[in-house]
């Protein structure tokens, strides 16, 4: 049996720890980031919703990491700057620069390993 979708309220709750960036704000925010994770997502992407849950769990394991999200459809300049072609795509940011990237799904332990080895 499938669970009903959580709706908009659940999506907002899942993103409370993530800073939403735009084409106008991403360069400055990321340049000032010593360590973080950036998620490129689409609003109606089911895999992106799963990655939000993964990031929630990751945030509990790595509380010092800043978390960012960019809607790939609403912010094409940011997507082009990173070469993010399909969501969900994650980027590990270290000292303001891309340290690693991974497209598609992963679990919290895989994300933590990617983050730590970058």
C-alpha distances in whole Angstrom, upper triangle without the diagonal:
4,7,9,12,15,18,21,22,20,21,25,24,23,26,29,30,31,34,33,36,37,40,43,42,40,44,45,42,41,45,45,42,43,40,37,33,33,30,30,27,26,24,22,21,17,19,22,19,18,22,23,20,23,26,25,25,28,30,29,31,34,34,38,36,36,33,33,31,32,30,32,32,34,36,37,40,39,36,39,41,39,38,34,33,29,27,26,29,30,34,36,39,42,45,44,43,40,40,37,34,31,29,25,23,24,23,25,27,28,29,31,33,34,35,37,39,40
4,6,9,12,14,18,19,16,18,21,21,20,23,25,27,27,30,30,32,34,36,39,38,37,40,41,38,38,42,42,39,40,37,34,30,30,26,26,23,22,21,18,17,14,16,18,16,15,19,19,18,20,23,22,22,25,27,27,29,31,32,35,33,33,30,30,27,29,27,28,28,30,32,34,37,35,33,36,38,35,35,31,30,26,24,23,26,27,31,33,36,39,42,41,40,37,38,35,32,28,26,22,20,22,21,23,26,26,27,29,31,31,32,35,37,37
4,6,9,12,15,16,13,15,18,18,17,20,22,24,25,28,27,30,32,35,37,36,35,38,40,36,36,40,40,37,39,35,32,29,28,25,25,22,21,19,17,17,14,16,17,14,14,18,17,16,18,21,20,20,24,25,25,27,29,30,33,31,31,27,28,26,27,25,27,27,29,31,33,36,34,32,35,37,35,34,31,30,26,23,22,26,27,30,32,34,37,40,39,39,36,37,34,31,28,26,23,20,21,20,22,25,26,26,28,30,31,31,34,36,36
4,6,9,12,13,11,13,16,16,16,19,21,24,24,27,26,29,30,33,35,34,34,37,38,35,35,39,39,37,38,35,32,29,28,25,25,21,20,17,15,16,13,16,17,14,15,18,17,16,19,21,20,22,25,25,26,28,30,30,33,31,30,27,27,25,26,24,26,26,27,29,31,34,33,31,34,36,34,34,30,29,26,23,22,26,27,30,32,34,38,40,39,39,36,37,34,32,29,27,23,21,23,22,24,27,27,27,29,32,32,32,35,37,37
4,5,9,10,9,10,13,14,13,16,18,21,21,23,22,25,26,29,32,31,30,34,35,32,32,36,36,33,35,32,29,26,25,21,21,18,16,14,12,13,10,13,14,11,12,15,14,14,17,19,18,20,22,23,24,26,28,28,30,29,27,24,23,21,22,20,22,22,23,26,28,31,29,27,31,33,31,31,27,26,23,20,19,22,24,27,29,31,35,37,36,35,33,34,32,29,26,24,21,19,21,20,22,25,26,25,27,30,30,30,33,35,34
4,7,7,5,7,10,10,10,13,15,18,18,21,20,23,25,28,30,29,28,32,33,30,30,34,34,31,33,30,27,24,23,20,21,18,17,14,13,14,12,14,14,10,12,15,13,12,16,17,16,18,21,21,21,24,26,25,28,26,25,22,22,20,21,19,22,22,23,25,28,30,28,27,31,32,30,31,27,27,24,20,19,22,23,26,28,30,33,36,34,34,32,33,31,28,26,24,22,20,21,20,21,24,25,24,26,29,29,29,32,34,34
4,6,6,7,9,10,11,13,15,18,18,20,19,22,23,26,28,27,27,31,31,29,29,33,33,31,33,31,27,25,23,20,20,17,15,12,11,13,12,15,14,11,14,16,14,14,18,18,17,20,22,22,23,26,27,26,29,27,25,22,21,19,19,18,20,20,20,23,25,28,27,26,29,31,29,30,26,26,23,20,19,22,23,26,28,30,33,35,34,34,32,33,31,29,27,25,22,21,23,22,23,27,27,25,28,31,30,30,33,35,34
4,5,5,6,9,10,11,13,16,16,17,16,19,20,23,25,24,24,28,28,26,27,30,30,29,31,29,25,23,21,18,18,15,14,10,11,13,13,16,14,11,14,16,13,14,18,18,17,20,22,21,23,26,26,25,27,25,23,20,19,16,17,15,18,18,18,20,23,26,24,24,28,29,28,28,25,25,22,19,19,22,22,25,27,28,31,33,31,32,30,32,30,28,26,24,23,21,23,23,23,27,27,25,27,30,30,29,32,34,33
4,5,5,6,9,10,11,15,15,17,16,20,21,25,26,25,25,29,29,26,27,31,30,28,31,28,25,23,22,20,20,17,17,13,14,16,16,18,16,13,15,17,14,14,18,17,15,19,21,20,21,24,25,23,26,24,22,20,19,17,19,18,21,21,21,23,26,28,26,26,30,31,29,30,27,28,25,21,21,23,23,26,27,28,31,33,31,32,31,33,31,29,28,26,24,23,24,23,23,26,27,25,27,30,30,29,32,34,34
4,5,5,6,9,10,13,14,16,16,20,22,25,27,25,25,28,29,26,26,30,29,27,29,27,23,21,20,18,19,16,16,13,14,15,13,15,13,10,12,14,11,11,14,14,12,15,18,17,18,21,22,21,24,22,21,18,18,16,18,17,20,21,21,23,26,28,26,25,29,30,28,29,26,26,23,20,18,21,21,24,25,27,30,32,30,31,29,30,29,27,25,24,22,20,21,20,19,23,24,22,24,27,27,26,29,31,31
4,5,5,6,9,12,11,14,13,16,18,22,23,22,21,25,26,23,23,27,27,25,27,24,21,18,17,14,15,12,12,10,11,12,11,13,11,8,10,11,8,10,13,13,12,15,17,16,18,21,21,20,22,21,19,15,15,13,14,14,17,17,17,19,22,24,22,22,25,26,25,25,22,23,20,16,15,18,18,21,22,24,27,29,27,28,26,28,26,24,22,21,19,18,19,18,18,22,23,20,22,26,25,24,27,29,29
4,5,5,6,10,10,12,11,15,17,21,22,20,20,24,24,21,22,26,25,23,26,23,20,18,17,15,16,14,14,11,14,15,15,16,13,11,14,14,10,12,15,13,12,16,17,16,18,21,21,19,21,20,17,14,14,12,14,14,17,18,17,19,22,24,22,22,26,26,25,26,23,24,22,18,17,20,19,21,23,23,26,28,26,27,26,28,27,25,24,23,21,20,21,21,20,24,24,22,23,27,26,24,27,30,29
4,5,5,9,10,13,13,17,20,23,24,22,22,25,25,22,23,26,25,23,25,23,20,18,18,16,18,16,17,14,16,17,16,17,15,12,13,14,10,10,13,12,10,13,15,14,15,18,19,17,20,18,17,14,15,14,16,17,20,21,21,22,25,27,24,24,28,28,27,28,25,26,24,20,19,21,20,22,23,24,26,28,27,28,27,28,27,25,24,24,22,20,21,19,18,22,23,21,22,25,25,23,26,29,28
4,6,8,8,12,12,16,19,22,24,21,20,24,24,21,21,25,24,21,23,20,17,15,15,13,15,13,15,13,15,15,14,14,11,9,10,10,6,7,10,9,7,10,12,11,13,16,16,15,18,16,15,12,12,12,14,15,18,20,20,21,23,25,22,22,26,26,24,25,22,23,21,17,15,17,16,19,19,21,24,26,25,25,24,25,23,22,21,20,18,17,17,16,15,18,19,17,18,22,21,20,23,26,25
4,5,5,8,9,12,15,19,20,18,17,20,20,17,18,21,21,18,21,18,15,13,12,11,13,12,13,12,15,15,15,15,11,10,12,11,7,9,11,9,8,12,13,11,13,16,16,15,16,14,12,9,9,9,11,12,16,18,17,18,21,22,19,19,23,23,21,23,20,22,20,16,15,16,15,17,18,18,21,23,22,23,22,23,22,20,20,19,18,17,18,17,16,19,20,17,18,22,21,19,22,25,24
4,6,8,10,13,17,20,21,18,18,21,21,17,18,22,20,18,20,18,15,15,14,14,16,15,17,15,18,18,18,18,15,13,15,14,10,11,13,11,9,13,14,11,13,16,16,13,15,14,12,10,11,11,14,15,19,21,20,20,23,24,21,22,26,25,24,26,23,25,23,20,18,19,18,19,19,19,22,23,22,24,23,24,24,23,23,22,22,20,20,19,17,21,22,19,20,23,23,21,23,26,25
4,7,10,13,16,20,20,17,16,19,19,15,16,19,17,15,17,15,12,12,12,12,15,15,18,17,20,19,19,19,15,14,15,13,10,11,12,9,8,11,11,8,10,13,12,10,12,10,8,7,8,10,14,16,19,21,20,20,23,24,20,21,25,24,22,24,22,24,23,19,17,18,16,17,16,16,18,20,19,21,20,21,21,20,21,21,21,19,19,18,15,18,20,16,17,20,20,17,20,23,22
4,6,9,13,16,17,14,13,16,16,12,13,16,15,13,16,14,10,9,9,9,12,12,15,15,18,17,18,17,13,13,14,12,9,11,12,9,9,12,12,9,13,15,13,12,13,10,8,5,5,6,10,12,15,18,17,16,19,20,17,17,21,20,18,21,18,21,20,16,15,15,13,14,14,14,17,18,17,18,18,19,19,18,18,18,19,18,18,18,16,19,19,16,16,20,19,16,19,22,20
4,6,10,13,14,11,10,13,13,9,11,14,13,12,15,14,11,10,9,10,12,13,15,15,19,19,20,19,15,16,17,15,12,15,16,12,13,16,15,13,16,18,16,14,14,12,8,6,5,6,9,11,15,17,15,14,18,18,15,16,19,18,17,20,18,21,20,17,16,16,14,14,15,14,16,17,15,17,17,19,19,19,19,20,20,20,21,21,19,22,22,18,19,22,21,18,21,23,21
4,7,11,11,9,9,13,13,10,12,15,15,14,17,16,13,12,10,9,10,11,12,12,16,16,18,18,14,15,17,15,12,16,17,14,15,18,17,15,19,21,19,18,17,15,11,9,6,5,6,8,11,13,12,11,14,15,12,14,17,17,16,18,16,18,18,15,15,15,14,14,16,15,18,19,17,18,18,20,20,19,19,19,20,20,21,22,20,23,23,20,21,24,22,20,23,25,23
4,7,8,6,5,9,10,8,9,13,13,13,17,16,13,12,9,10,10,11,13,14,18,18,20,20,16,17,19,17,15,19,19,16,17,21,19,18,21,23,21,19,19,16,12,10,7,6,5,8,10,12,10,9,12,12,9,11,14,13,13,16,14,17,17,15,15,15,14,14,15,14,17,18,14,16,16,19,19,18,19,19,20,21,22,23,22,25,24,21,22,25,22,20,23,25,22
4,5,5,6,9,11,10,11,14,15,16,19,19,16,15,12,12,11,12,13,14,18,18,21,21,17,19,21,19,18,21,22,19,21,24,23,21,25,26,24,23,22,19,16,14,10,9,6,8,9,11,8,6,9,9,7,10,12,12,13,15,14,16,17,16,16,16,16,16,18,16,19,20,16,17,17,20,21,19,20,20,21,23,24,26,25,28,27,23,25,27,25,23,26,28,25
4,6,6,8,10,11,12,14,16,17,20,20,18,17,13,14,12,14,15,16,20,20,23,23,19,21,24,21,20,24,24,22,24,27,25,24,28,29,27,26,25,22,18,16,13,11,8,10,10,11,8,5,7,6,5,9,10,10,11,14,13,15,17,16,17,16,17,16,18,17,20,20,16,16,17,20,21,19,21,20,22,24,26,28,27,30,28,25,27,29,26,24,27,28,25
4,6,8,9,10,12,13,15,16,20,21,19,18,15,16,15,17,18,19,23,23,26,26,22,24,26,24,23,26,27,24,25,28,27,25,29,30,27,26,25,22,19,17,14,13,11,13,13,14,11,9,11,9,9,12,13,12,14,17,17,19,21,20,21,20,19,18,20,18,20,20,16,17,18,22,23,22,24,23,25,27,29,30,29,32,31,27,29,31,28,26,29,30,26
4,6,6,6,9,10,11,13,17,17,16,16,13,15,14,16,18,19,23,23,26,25,21,23,25,22,21,24,24,21,23,26,24,22,26,27,24,23,21,18,15,14,11,11,10,13,14,16,13,10,13,11,9,13,14,13,14,17,17,20,21,20,20,19,18,16,18,15,18,17,13,15,16,20,21,20,22,22,24,26,27,28,27,29,28,25,26,28,25,23,26,27,24
4,6,5,6,8,10,11,14,14,13,12,10,12,12,14,17,18,22,21,24,23,19,21,23,20,19,22,22,19,21,23,21,20,24,24,22,21,19,16,13,12,9,9,8,11,12,15,13,10,12,10,7,10,12,10,11,14,14,17,18,17,17,15,14,13,14,12,14,14,11,12,13,16,17,17,19,19,21,23,24,25,24,26,25,21,23,25,22,20,23,24,20
4,6,5,6,9,10,13,14,14,14,12,14,14,17,20,22,25,24,27,25,22,24,26,23,22,25,24,21,23,26,23,22,26,26,23,22,20,17,15,14,12,13,12,15,15,17,16,12,13,11,8,12,12,9,11,14,15,18,20,19,20,17,16,14,15,12,14,13,9,10,12,15,17,17,20,21,23,25,26,27,26,28,26,23,24,25,22,20,23,24,20
4,6,5,6,9,12,14,14,15,14,16,17,20,22,24,27,27,29,28,24,26,27,24,23,26,25,22,24,26,24,22,25,26,23,21,19,17,14,14,12,14,14,17,18,20,18,15,17,14,12,15,16,13,14,18,18,22,23,22,22,20,18,16,16,13,14,12,9,11,14,17,19,20,22,23,26,27,28,29,27,29,28,24,25,26,24,21,23,25,21
4,6,5,7,10,11,11,12,11,14,15,18,20,21,25,25,27,25,22,23,24,21,20,23,22,18,20,23,20,18,22,22,19,18,16,13,10,11,9,11,12,15,17,19,17,15,17,15,12,15,17,14,14,18,18,21,22,21,20,18,16,14,14,11,12,11,8,11,13,16,18,18,20,22,24,25,25,26,24,26,25,21,22,24,21,18,21,23,19
4,5,5,8,9,8,10,9,12,14,17,20,22,25,24,26,24,21,22,23,20,19,22,21,17,20,22,19,17,21,21,18,17,15,12,10,10,9,11,12,15,16,19,18,15,16,14,11,14,15,12,12,15,15,19,20,19,18,16,14,11,11,7,9,8,5,7,9,12,14,15,18,19,22,23,22,24,22,23,22,19,19,21,18,16,18,19,16
4,6,8,10,11,13,12,16,17,20,23,25,29,28,29,27,24,26,27,23,23,25,24,21,23,25,22,20,24,23,20,19,16,14,12,13,12,15,15,19,19,22,21,18,19,16,13,16,17,13,13,17,18,22,23,22,22,19,17,14,13,9,9,7,4,7,10,13,15,17,20,22,25,26,25,27,25,26,25,21,21,23,20,17,19,20,17
4,7,9,10,13,13,17,19,22,25,26,30,29,30,28,25,27,27,24,23,25,24,20,22,24,21,19,22,22,18,17,14,13,11,13,12,15,17,20,21,24,23,20,21,19,16,19,20,17,17,20,21,24,25,24,23,21,18,15,14,10,10,8,6,10,13,15,17,19,22,24,26,27,26,27,25,26,25,22,21,23,21,18,19,21,18
4,5,7,10,11,14,17,20,23,25,28,27,28,26,23,24,24,21,20,22,21,17,19,20,17,15,19,18,15,14,11,9,7,10,10,14,15,19,20,24,22,20,21,19,16,18,20,17,16,19,19,23,24,22,21,18,15,13,11,7,7,6,5,8,11,12,15,16,19,21,23,24,23,23,21,22,22,18,17,19,17,14,16,17,14
4,7,10,13,16,19,22,26,27,30,29,30,27,24,26,26,22,21,23,21,18,20,20,17,15,18,17,13,13,10,8,9,12,13,16,18,22,23,27,26,23,24,23,19,21,22,19,18,21,21,25,25,24,22,20,16,13,11,7,5,4,6,9,11,11,14,16,19,22,24,24,23,23,21,21,21,17,16,18,16,12,13,15,12
4,7,10,14,17,20,23,25,28,26,27,24,21,23,22,19,18,20,17,14,16,17,13,12,15,14,10,11,8,5,6,9,11,14,17,20,21,25,25,22,24,22,19,20,22,19,17,20,19,23,23,21,20,17,13,11,8,6,5,6,8,9,10,10,12,14,16,19,21,21,19,19,17,17,17,14,12,14,13,9,10,12,10
4,7,10,13,16,20,21,24,22,23,20,18,19,19,15,14,16,14,11,13,14,11,10,13,13,10,10,8,5,4,6,8,11,14,17,18,22,22,19,21,20,16,17,20,17,15,18,17,20,20,18,16,14,10,8,6,5,7,9,9,10,10,10,11,12,14,16,18,18,17,17,14,16,15,12,11,13,12,8,11,13,11
4,7,10,13,16,18,21,19,19,17,14,16,15,12,12,14,12,9,12,13,10,10,13,13,11,12,11,7,6,5,6,8,11,14,15,19,19,17,19,18,15,15,17,16,13,16,14,17,17,14,12,10,7,6,5,6,9,12,11,11,9,10,10,9,11,13,14,14,13,14,12,14,13,9,10,13,10,8,11,13,11
4,7,10,13,15,18,16,18,15,12,14,15,11,11,14,13,10,13,15,12,12,16,16,14,15,14,10,9,6,5,6,8,11,12,15,15,14,15,15,11,11,14,13,10,13,11,14,14,12,10,8,6,5,6,7,11,13,11,11,9,11,10,9,11,12,13,14,14,15,14,17,15,12,13,15,13,11,15,16,14
4,6,10,12,14,13,14,12,9,11,12,8,9,12,11,9,12,14,13,13,17,17,16,16,17,13,11,8,6,5,6,8,9,13,14,12,14,15,11,10,14,14,11,13,10,12,11,8,7,6,5,7,9,11,14,17,15,14,12,14,12,10,10,10,11,11,12,14,14,16,15,12,14,16,14,13,17,18,16
4,7,10,12,11,13,11,8,11,13,10,11,14,14,12,15,18,16,17,20,21,20,20,20,17,15,11,9,6,5,6,6,9,11,10,11,12,9,7,11,12,10,10,7,9,8,6,6,5,6,8,12,13,17,19,17,16,13,15,14,11,11,9,10,12,14,16,17,19,18,15,18,19,16,16,20,21,19
4,7,9,7,10,9,6,8,11,9,9,13,13,12,15,17,17,18,21,22,21,21,22,19,17,13,11,7,6,5,6,8,10,10,12,14,12,10,14,15,13,13,10,10,8,5,5,7,9,12,15,16,20,23,20,19,17,19,17,14,13,11,10,12,14,16,17,20,19,16,19,21,19,19,22,23,22
4,6,5,9,9,7,9,12,11,11,15,16,15,17,20,20,21,24,25,24,25,26,22,20,16,14,10,8,5,6,6,9,10,12,15,13,11,15,17,15,15,12,11,9,6,8,10,13,15,19,20,24,26,24,23,21,23,20,17,16,13,13,14,17,19,20,23,22,19,23,25,22,22,26,27,25
4,6,9,10,8,8,12,12,11,14,16,16,17,20,21,21,24,25,25,25,26,23,21,17,15,11,10,7,9,8,10,12,14,17,16,15,18,20,19,19,15,15,13,10,10,13,15,18,21,22,26,28,26,25,23,25,23,20,19,16,15,16,19,20,21,25,23,21,24,27,25,24,28,29,28
4,6,9,8,8,11,13,13,15,17,17,19,21,22,23,25,27,27,27,29,26,24,20,18,14,13,10,11,11,13,15,16,20,19,17,20,22,21,20,17,16,13,10,11,15,17,20,23,25,29,31,29,28,26,28,25,22,20,17,15,15,19,20,22,25,24,22,25,28,26,26,30,31,30
4,6,5,7,9,10,11,13,15,15,17,19,20,21,24,25,25,26,27,24,23,19,17,14,13,11,11,11,14,16,16,20,18,16,19,21,19,18,15,14,10,8,8,12,14,18,21,23,27,29,27,26,24,25,22,19,16,13,11,12,15,17,19,22,21,19,23,24,23,23,27,28,27
4,5,5,7,9,10,11,13,15,16,18,19,20,22,24,24,25,27,24,23,19,18,15,16,14,14,15,17,19,20,23,21,19,22,24,22,21,17,16,13,10,9,13,15,19,22,24,28,31,29,28,25,26,23,20,17,14,11,11,14,15,17,20,19,18,22,24,22,23,27,28,27
4,5,5,6,9,10,11,12,14,16,16,18,20,21,22,23,25,22,21,18,17,14,15,14,14,15,18,19,20,22,20,18,21,22,20,19,15,15,11,8,7,10,12,16,18,21,25,28,26,25,22,23,20,16,13,11,8,7,10,12,14,17,16,15,18,20,19,20,23,24,23
4,5,5,6,9,10,10,12,14,15,16,19,20,20,21,22,19,18,14,13,10,11,10,11,13,15,16,17,20,17,15,19,20,17,17,14,14,10,7,5,9,10,14,16,19,22,25,23,23,20,21,18,15,13,11,9,8,11,12,14,17,16,14,17,20,18,18,22,23,22
4,5,5,7,9,10,11,13,14,15,18,19,20,20,22,20,19,15,14,12,13,12,14,15,17,18,20,22,20,18,22,23,21,21,17,17,14,10,9,12,13,17,19,21,24,27,26,25,23,24,21,18,16,14,12,10,12,13,14,17,17,15,18,21,20,20,23,25,24
4,5,5,6,9,10,11,12,14,16,17,18,19,22,19,19,15,15,14,15,15,16,18,20,21,22,25,22,20,23,24,22,22,18,18,15,11,9,12,13,16,18,21,24,27,26,25,23,23,20,17,15,13,10,8,9,9,11,14,14,13,16,18,18,18,21,23,23
4,5,5,6,9,10,10,12,14,15,16,17,19,16,15,12,12,11,13,13,14,17,19,19,20,22,19,17,21,21,18,19,15,16,13,10,7,9,9,12,14,17,20,23,22,21,19,19,16,14,12,11,9,7,7,8,9,12,12,10,13,15,14,15,18,20,19
4,5,5,6,9,10,10,13,14,15,15,17,15,14,10,11,9,12,13,15,17,18,18,20,22,19,18,22,22,19,20,17,18,16,12,10,11,11,14,15,17,20,23,22,22,20,20,18,16,15,14,12,10,11,11,10,14,14,12,14,17,16,16,19,21,21
4,5,5,6,9,10,11,13,14,15,18,16,15,12,14,13,16,16,18,21,22,22,24,26,23,22,25,26,23,24,20,21,19,15,12,14,13,16,17,19,22,25,24,24,22,22,20,18,16,16,14,11,11,9,9,13,14,12,14,17,17,17,19,22,22
4,5,5,6,9,10,11,12,14,16,14,14,12,13,13,16,17,19,21,23,23,24,26,22,21,24,24,21,22,19,20,18,14,12,13,11,14,14,17,20,23,22,22,20,19,17,15,14,14,12,9,8,6,5,9,10,8,10,13,13,13,16,18,18
4,5,5,6,9,10,10,11,13,11,11,8,10,10,14,16,17,20,21,21,23,24,20,19,23,22,19,21,18,20,18,14,12,12,10,12,12,14,17,20,19,19,18,17,16,15,14,14,13,11,10,9,7,11,11,8,10,13,13,12,15,17,17
4,5,5,7,9,10,10,13,12,12,9,12,12,16,18,20,23,23,23,25,26,23,22,26,26,23,25,22,23,21,18,15,16,14,16,15,17,19,22,22,22,21,21,19,18,17,18,17,14,13,11,9,12,14,11,12,16,16,15,17,20,20
4,5,5,7,9,10,13,12,13,12,15,15,19,21,23,25,26,26,28,29,25,25,28,28,25,26,23,25,23,19,16,17,15,17,16,18,20,23,23,23,22,21,19,19,17,18,17,14,12,9,6,9,12,10,10,13,15,14,15,18,19
4,5,5,6,8,11,9,11,10,13,14,18,20,22,25,25,25,26,27,23,23,26,25,22,24,21,23,21,18,16,15,13,14,12,15,16,19,20,20,18,17,16,16,15,17,16,13,11,9,5,8,10,7,7,10,11,10,12,15,15
4,5,5,5,8,7,8,8,11,13,17,20,22,25,25,24,26,27,23,23,26,25,23,25,22,25,23,20,17,17,14,15,13,14,16,18,19,20,19,18,18,18,17,19,19,16,14,13,9,11,13,10,9,13,14,12,13,17,17
4,6,6,9,10,12,12,15,17,21,23,25,28,28,28,30,31,27,27,30,29,26,28,26,28,26,23,20,20,17,18,16,18,19,21,22,23,22,21,20,21,20,22,21,19,16,13,10,12,14,12,11,14,16,14,15,18,19
4,6,9,9,12,13,16,18,22,25,26,30,30,29,31,31,27,27,30,29,26,28,26,28,26,23,21,20,17,17,15,17,17,20,21,22,21,19,19,19,19,21,21,18,15,12,9,9,12,10,8,11,13,11,11,15,16
4,6,6,9,10,14,17,20,23,25,28,28,27,29,29,25,25,28,26,23,26,24,27,26,23,20,19,16,15,13,14,14,16,18,19,18,16,16,18,18,20,21,19,16,14,10,11,13,10,8,11,12,9,10,13,14
4,6,8,10,13,16,20,23,25,28,28,27,29,29,25,26,29,27,24,27,25,28,27,24,22,21,17,17,14,15,15,17,18,19,19,18,19,20,21,23,23,21,19,17,13,14,16,14,11,15,16,12,13,17,17
4,6,9,13,16,20,23,25,28,28,26,28,28,24,25,27,25,23,26,25,28,27,25,22,21,17,16,13,13,12,13,15,17,17,17,18,19,21,23,24,22,20,19,15,16,18,15,12,15,15,12,12,16,15
4,6,10,13,17,20,22,25,25,23,25,24,20,21,24,22,19,22,21,24,23,21,19,17,14,12,10,9,10,12,12,14,14,13,14,16,17,19,20,19,17,17,14,15,15,12,11,13,13,9,11,14,13
4,7,10,14,17,19,22,22,20,22,21,18,19,22,20,18,21,19,23,22,20,18,16,13,12,10,9,10,12,11,13,14,14,15,16,17,19,20,20,18,18,15,17,17,14,13,16,15,12,14,17,15
4,7,11,14,16,19,19,17,19,19,16,16,20,18,16,19,17,20,19,16,14,13,10,10,10,10,12,14,13,14,14,14,15,14,15,16,17,17,16,16,14,16,16,12,13,16,15,12,15,17,16
4,7,10,13,16,15,13,16,16,12,13,17,15,14,16,14,17,17,14,13,12,10,10,10,10,13,15,13,14,13,15,15,14,15,16,17,17,17,18,16,19,18,14,16,18,16,14,17,19,17
4,7,9,12,12,11,13,14,11,11,15,14,13,15,12,15,14,11,10,10,9,10,12,12,16,18,15,16,14,17,16,14,14,14,15,15,16,17,17,20,19,15,17,20,18,16,20,21,19
4,6,9,8,7,10,11,8,8,12,12,11,13,10,13,12,10,10,10,10,11,14,14,17,19,16,16,15,18,17,15,15,14,15,17,18,20,20,22,21,18,20,22,20,19,22,23,21
4,6,5,6,9,11,9,9,12,14,13,14,11,12,11,9,10,11,12,14,17,17,21,23,20,19,18,21,19,17,16,15,15,17,19,21,21,24,23,20,23,25,22,21,25,26,24
4,6,5,6,9,8,6,9,11,11,11,8,8,8,7,9,10,12,13,17,17,21,23,20,19,17,20,18,15,15,13,14,16,19,21,22,25,23,20,23,25,22,22,25,26,23
4,6,6,10,10,8,11,14,14,13,11,10,10,10,12,13,15,17,21,21,25,26,23,22,21,23,22,19,19,16,17,19,22,24,25,28,26,24,27,29,26,25,29,30,27
4,6,9,9,9,12,14,15,15,13,13,13,13,14,15,17,18,21,21,25,26,22,22,21,24,23,21,21,19,20,21,24,26,27,30,28,25,28,30,27,26,30,31,28
4,6,6,7,9,10,11,12,11,12,13,13,14,14,15,16,19,18,22,23,19,19,18,21,21,18,19,18,19,21,24,26,26,29,27,24,26,28,25,24,28,29,26
4,5,5,6,8,10,10,9,10,12,12,14,14,16,16,19,19,23,23,20,19,18,21,20,18,19,17,19,21,24,27,27,30,27,25,27,29,25,25,29,29,26
4,5,5,6,9,10,10,12,14,15,17,15,16,16,19,18,21,21,18,17,16,20,20,18,19,18,21,23,25,28,28,30,28,25,28,29,25,25,28,28,25
4,5,5,6,8,8,11,13,13,14,13,13,12,15,14,17,18,14,14,13,17,16,15,16,16,18,21,22,25,25,27,25,22,24,25,22,21,24,25,21
4,5,5,6,5,7,9,10,11,10,11,11,15,15,18,20,16,15,13,16,15,13,14,13,15,18,20,23,23,26,23,20,23,24,21,20,24,24,21
4,5,5,6,8,11,13,14,13,14,13,17,16,19,20,17,15,14,17,16,14,16,15,18,21,23,26,26,28,25,23,26,26,22,22,26,25,22
4,6,8,11,14,15,16,13,14,12,15,14,17,17,14,12,11,15,15,13,16,16,19,22,23,26,26,28,25,22,24,25,21,21,24,23,20
4,5,9,11,12,13,10,10,9,12,11,14,16,13,10,8,12,11,10,12,12,15,18,19,22,22,24,21,19,21,21,18,17,21,20,17
4,6,9,11,13,10,11,11,14,14,17,19,16,14,11,14,13,10,12,11,14,18,19,23,23,25,22,20,22,22,19,19,22,21,18
4,6,7,9,7,9,9,13,14,18,20,17,15,12,14,12,9,10,8,11,14,17,20,21,23,20,17,20,21,17,18,21,21,18
4,7,9,8,11,13,16,18,21,23,21,18,16,18,15,12,11,9,11,15,17,21,22,24,21,19,23,23,20,21,24,24,21
4,6,7,10,13,16,18,22,25,22,20,17,19,16,12,11,7,8,12,15,18,20,22,19,18,21,22,19,20,24,24,22
3,5,8,11,15,17,21,24,21,20,17,18,16,12,10,7,7,9,13,16,17,20,17,16,19,20,18,19,22,22,21
4,7,10,13,16,20,23,21,19,16,17,14,11,9,6,5,7,10,13,14,17,15,13,17,18,15,16,20,20,19
4,7,10,13,16,19,18,16,12,14,11,7,6,4,6,8,10,13,14,16,14,12,15,16,13,14,18,18,16
4,7,10,13,16,15,13,10,11,8,6,5,6,8,9,10,12,12,14,12,9,12,13,10,10,14,15,13
4,6,10,13,11,9,6,7,6,4,7,9,11,13,13,15,14,15,13,10,12,13,10,9,13,13,10
4,7,10,10,8,6,5,5,6,9,12,14,15,13,15,14,14,12,9,10,11,8,6,9,10,7
4,7,6,5,5,6,7,9,12,15,17,18,17,18,17,17,16,13,13,14,11,9,11,12,9
4,5,5,6,6,9,12,15,18,21,21,20,21,19,19,17,14,14,14,12,9,10,11,8
4,6,8,9,12,15,18,21,24,25,23,24,22,22,21,18,17,18,16,13,14,14,11
4,7,9,12,14,17,20,23,24,23,24,22,23,22,19,18,19,17,14,16,16,13
4,6,9,11,15,17,21,22,22,23,22,22,20,17,18,18,15,13,15,15,11
4,6,8,11,14,17,19,18,20,19,20,18,15,16,16,12,11,13,13,9
4,7,11,14,17,18,17,19,18,18,15,13,13,13,10,9,10,9,5
4,7,11,14,15,14,16,16,15,13,11,12,11,7,8,10,9,6
4,7,10,12,12,14,15,15,12,10,13,12,9,10,13,12,10
4,7,8,9,12,13,14,10,9,12,12,9,11,14,13,12
4,7,9,12,14,16,12,11,15,15,12,14,17,17,16
4,7,10,13,15,12,11,15,16,13,15,19,19,18
4,7,10,12,10,10,13,14,13,15,18,18,18
4,7,8,6,7,10,11,10,12,15,15,16
4,6,5,6,9,10,11,12,14,16,17
4,5,5,6,9,10,10,12,14,15
4,5,5,6,9,10,10,12,14
4,5,5,6,9,10,11,12
4,5,5,6,9,10,11
4,5,5,6,9,10
4,5,5,6,9
4,6,5,6
4,6,5
4,6
4
